[in-house]
Every structure is written in C-alpha cells, then in structure tokens.
Amino acid sequence: MDAKRVDKIATVVFYVISTFIVVLLGAFILYILYRGGSMLKPSFLFGNPKTTGTGGGIGPELFNSFYMLIISLVITIPIGVGAGIYLAEYAKEGPILRFIRMSLETISSLPSIVIGMFGLLVFVTMAGWGYSILAGALSVSILNIPSMTRISENAISAASKKVKEASIGLGATKWQTLAKITVPTAMGEILTGIILASGRIFGEAAAFLYTAGLSSKSLNFDSISLSGNSSAFSLFRPAETLAVHIWKLNSEGIVPDAAQIANGTAAVLIIAVLIFNVGARLLGNRLMKAYSGK
C-alpha cells in the first residue's frame, strides 16, 4: 500500500473520530438542555429557595458559583502564570527543578475528593475558617495551579523561542522582554489554561462539598464586607455552588420536584460554562489583536 493511500485512510479515520466526538458532545448538551429547558425562567434563575415554587430558585447557587470562580481565579492565575514564568525562564536544570515537576504532576493527578479532605483538615478545621468560600477557593486552586503552571510554562517557552533573542539583541532587558513581548505573545495559550481551570471550578463538586458547605440561604447584598457571615461578598460564609446543588438534589431529594430542579440546574451550568468560554475566547482574540497591532 503506497504512502498516499495510507495518508488518505488515516485522514478519513481522524475525521470520523473528530466528527463522532463533536456529535457526542452536541447530543449531550442538547439532551441536558431538553431535560432542563422548561425550568429556565427568571423566577428560577434569580429566585431564592424559599420564595419560588416548591423547591425554589437557584439564585444563591448561581451567584455562589460565579463568586467562587472569581476568587479561585484570583488565586490560581497569578501563582500559575508566575510559576510558569519561573520554570520557563529562570529555573535551572537540576534536582530541585525535577522535584518541582514531579510535585506538580503528582498534585495534578490527585482525585478532587482527596483535595477536598485536605481542605477540610487544613482550611476548615486547622485554620478555623469553617465551611467558607475562601476554603473552597483555596482547595480548588490546589487542583488548578499545576495544570495552569504547565500550560503557562509551555506557552512561554514556545513564545521565547520566537522573540527572546531578537528582543534582547535590540537592548531590552530580560524582564522587559517577558512583560512586553513574551507573555503577550503566549496569551492565547495562557487563556486556554484559564478556560480549563474555570471549567473545573464550575463543575467541581467533591472539593466544594467538604470545604464550601451546603448552605443555600438567601444572600444579603446590602453590605459589601469580605468577613463575617452577613454579606453575600464575605469570604468566610458557606456557599453552595451549582454542582454541589445538583449533587444534593440527586442524593437527598429533599423536595418533591428535586429531579426537575436538578435538570434545570444542570442546564444553567452548561449554559454558564458555554457563555464563559465563548466570552473568554472573544476577549482573548481582542487582546491578541491589541498586542499584535492588528
């Protein structure tokens, strides 16, 4: 069999596999939206559990998910990108670097339930924060930082090969090259890492179950305080996210319409992830155009 025939067969096989994956993903999304689409009403999306229907709305859980996302990314992005810059530009080959890489790979392969138990022991119990947004955000950041670090490292290493020598040759310092050329050039790949981390934050349940708690009480937006339990923006209050809410409804079934609420919550979760991914991609494209001068 000649090489051209083999190439055509391999191309067809890869196209079939890709099409199957896309169709399967599309069917999965459509099925979830079909099962939960009837629940997508303003009263369900923004209502409180005690004021909307038998099982109530998911307003608190929706806010908790986005607030948890913001706090987690505030922790994950600086540490992950900073560690990636260190590994790509400053770290020297040796036993310390090999130990760091091994540690990152080990942490990234840990089940989320293990990180949840670690967060329960360290952040909830030993630190005395109790079930809180901060404990949940720190726990899920432990899961996301290794992957964010590796993606940032690879992106910065690839970008440095293109522009590093030219920039330094023109008289720029190493830091100027990193801040103004290398990191902006690698922004597309770094944004991919941020999107992957965000998807994990949205869909995580095990880690939040042991650290953020199961509270879905009404939220108070009258005060903006990062401490205490009275403010919706407090980092030290328990917060039930959408994924944990789905788990609780399916496992406990504490309300008569638990299945309908779970289906509606799953549909909202899928839509939120899609909107965030599309929005992040659009923002990333605008940033890339701005950095490249187009």
LUMFIDO-511013 format. One line per 8 residues: number of its first residue (from 1); their letters; for each residue x, y, z of C-alpha. Coordinates in steps of 0.05 Angstrom, whole numbers, plus 5000, padded with zeros to 4 digits. Example, Ala and Ser with C-alpha at 12.3 -4.5 7.8 and 13.67 -1.06 7.14 Angstrom:
2
1) AS) 5246 4910 5156  5273 4979 5143
***
This chain:
294
1) MDAKRVDK) 5000 5000 5000  5030 5066 4979  5041 5125 5025  4986 5169 4993  4934 5115 5004  4955 5107 5077  4952 5182 5086  4881 5186 5058
9) IATVVFYV) 4857 5128 5102  4888 5159 5164  4856 5227 5147  4787 5195 5139  4795 5158 5205  4814 5222 5242  4756 5260 5211  4708 5205 5232
17) ISTFIVVL) 4735 5206 5304  4731 5282 5307  4660 5282 5280  4639 5229 5329  4666 5269 5388  4633 5333 5365  4566 5298 5353  4570 5263 5420
25) LGAFILYI) 4585 5328 5457  4530 5364 5419  4480 5309 5435  4500 5311 5508  4489 5386 5512  4423 5383 5475  4398 5327 5520  4413 5367 5583
33) LYRGGSML) 4381 5429 5554  4320 5388 5533  4311 5359 5602  4321 5424 5639  4299 5476 5588  4229 5483 5616  4258 5508 5682  4297 5566 5652
41) KPSFLFGN) 4254 5623 5676  4273 5687 5712  4239 5663 5776  4281 5600 5775  4347 5633 5756  4344 5691 5805  4294 5669 5857  4311 5647 5928
49) PKTTGTGG) 4297 5575 5950  4242 5596 5999  4204 5643 5953  4198 5607 5887  4156 5545 5879  4163 5481 5918  4238 5473 5911  4253 5546 5899
57) GIGPELFN) 4301 5581 5853  4376 5576 5846  4394 5650 5852  4441 5640 5912  4475 5579 5880  4485 5617 5814  4517 5676 5849  4560 5630 5893
65) SFYMLIIS) 4587 5594 5831  4608 5658 5796  4636 5688 5860  4675 5624 5874  4701 5627 5803  4727 5698 5811  4760 5684 5878  4792 5619 5853
73) LVITIPIG) 4819 5652 5790  4847 5710 5831  4888 5657 5869  4903 5610 5811  4924 5657 5754  4980 5697 5789  5011 5635 5821  5003 5591 5759
81) VGAGIYLA) 5029 5642 5709  5084 5664 5757  5107 5592 5768  5105 5580 5693  5149 5641 5681  5198 5617 5734  5202 5547 5705  5209 5571 5633
89) EYAKEGPI) 5258 5629 5643  5293 5626 5710  5296 5554 5736  5360 5515 5722  5361 5441 5707  5377 5400 5768  5347 5360 5825  5306 5419 5851
97) LRFIRMSL) 5272 5430 5784  5259 5356 5776  5228 5354 5845  5183 5413 5827  5160 5380 5763  5147 5314 5799  5107 5350 5852  5065 5386 5800
105) ETISSLPS) 5050 5321 5764  5032 5286 5829  4985 5340 5852  4951 5346 5784  4936 5271 5785  4904 5271 5854  4828 5259 5858  4789 5320 5877
113) IVIGMFGL) 4759 5283 5936  4829 5278 5966  4840 5353 5957  4772 5364 5989  4791 5323 6050  4857 5362 6054  4819 5427 6051  4772 5403 6105
121) LVFVTMAG) 4831 5386 6150  4874 5447 6137  4829 5505 6117  4763 5487 6150  4789 5456 6215  4860 5476 6229  4855 5548 6202  4787 5555 6236
129) WGYSILAG) 4752 5584 6175  4696 5533 6176  4657 5518 6112  4672 5580 6071  4684 5608 6002  4757 5620 6018  4768 5548 6039  4734 5523 5975
137) ALSVSILN) 4773 5572 5930  4840 5552 5960  4824 5478 5954  4803 5481 5880  4864 5526 5867  4908 5469 5890  4876 5427 5835  4884 5480 5781
145) IPSMTRIS) 4953 5510 5796  4993 5450 5769  4958 5449 5702  4959 5525 5698  5034 5524 5712  5050 5472 5659  5007 5507 5606  5039 5574 5622
153) ENAISAAS) 5109 5544 5621  5099 5511 5553  5067 5574 5524  5122 5620 5549  5178 5572 5526  5148 5568 5456  5139 5644 5453  5210 5656 5478
161) KKVKEASI) 5240 5617 5420  5209 5666 5371  5223 5733 5403  5271 5727 5461  5338 5733 5425  5312 5788 5378  5286 5829 5437  5349 5822 5479
169) GLGATKWQ) 5391 5836 5417  5356 5903 5409  5376 5922 5481  5315 5902 5521  5325 5872 5590  5300 5802 5607  5242 5829 5648  5222 5878 5592
177) TLAKITVP) 5223 5821 5543  5178 5779 5588  5129 5833 5606  5121 5867 5538  5134 5812 5487  5138 5740 5513  5076 5739 5558  5031 5777 5509
185) TAMGEILT) 5053 5730 5453  5036 5670 5497  4970 5700 5519  4928 5655 5474  4955 5591 5505  4951 5620 5575  4879 5638 5563  4866 5565 5544
193) GIILASGR) 4893 5546 5612  4848 5596 5646  4787 5569 5610  4805 5498 5630  4813 5520 5702  4747 5556 5700  4711 5495 5673  4738 5454 5731
201) IFGEAAAF) 4716 5507 5781  4645 5508 5752  4639 5433 5751  4674 5415 5816  4632 5384 5870  4674 5338 5914  4724 5391 5936  4670 5443 5950
209) LYTAGLSS) 4627 5392 5986  4679 5387 6042  4703 5459 6042  4649 5507 6019  4590 5471 6051  4517 5461 6032  4486 5526 6052  4437 5557 6003
217) KSLNFDSI) 4406 5612 6046  4385 5680 6018  4441 5728 6005  4448 5799 6033  4475 5849 5981  4463 5910 6024  4533 5908 6054  4599 5895 6019
225) SLSGNSSA) 4643 5860 6070  4695 5806 6060  4688 5779 6131  4632 5753 6174  4570 5716 6150  4522 5773 6138  4547 5797 6070  4539 5760 6004
233) FSLFRPAE) 4611 5780 5987  4641 5751 6051  4697 5701 6041  4682 5667 6106  4610 5645 6094  4588 5576 6070  4568 5575 5996  4533 5520 5958
241) TLAVHIWK) 4552 5521 5884  4511 5496 5825  4549 5430 5820  4541 5416 5895  4467 5435 5890  4457 5383 5835  4492 5330 5878  4449 5347 5938
249) LNSEGIVP) 4384 5345 5899  4400 5277 5867  4427 5246 5931  4379 5273 5983  4316 5290 5943  4293 5336 5999  4238 5370 5957  4183 5338 5914
257) DAAQIANG) 4208 5369 5849  4282 5353 5862  4292 5319 5794  4264 5379 5756  4307 5428 5795  4368 5385 5784  4355 5382 5709  4344 5458 5707
265) TAAVLIIA) 4407 5470 5748  4448 5425 5701  4422 5464 5641  4441 5530 5674  4510 5502 5690  4521 5481 5618  4498 5549 5591  4542 5586 5641
273) VLIFNVGA) 4604 5547 5621  4589 5558 5546  4578 5633 5556  4642 5639 5597  4683 5600 5546  4657 5640 5487  4666 5706 5524  4737 5688 5544
281) RLLGNRLM) 4754 5669 5473  4727 5735 5446  4765 5774 5499  4827 5734 5483  4822 5749 5409  4814 5823 5423  4875 5821 5469  4916 5784 5416
289) KAYSGK) 4896 5836 5363  4915 5892 5410  4983 5861 5427  4998 5845 5355  4978 5914 5330  4924 5888 5282
***
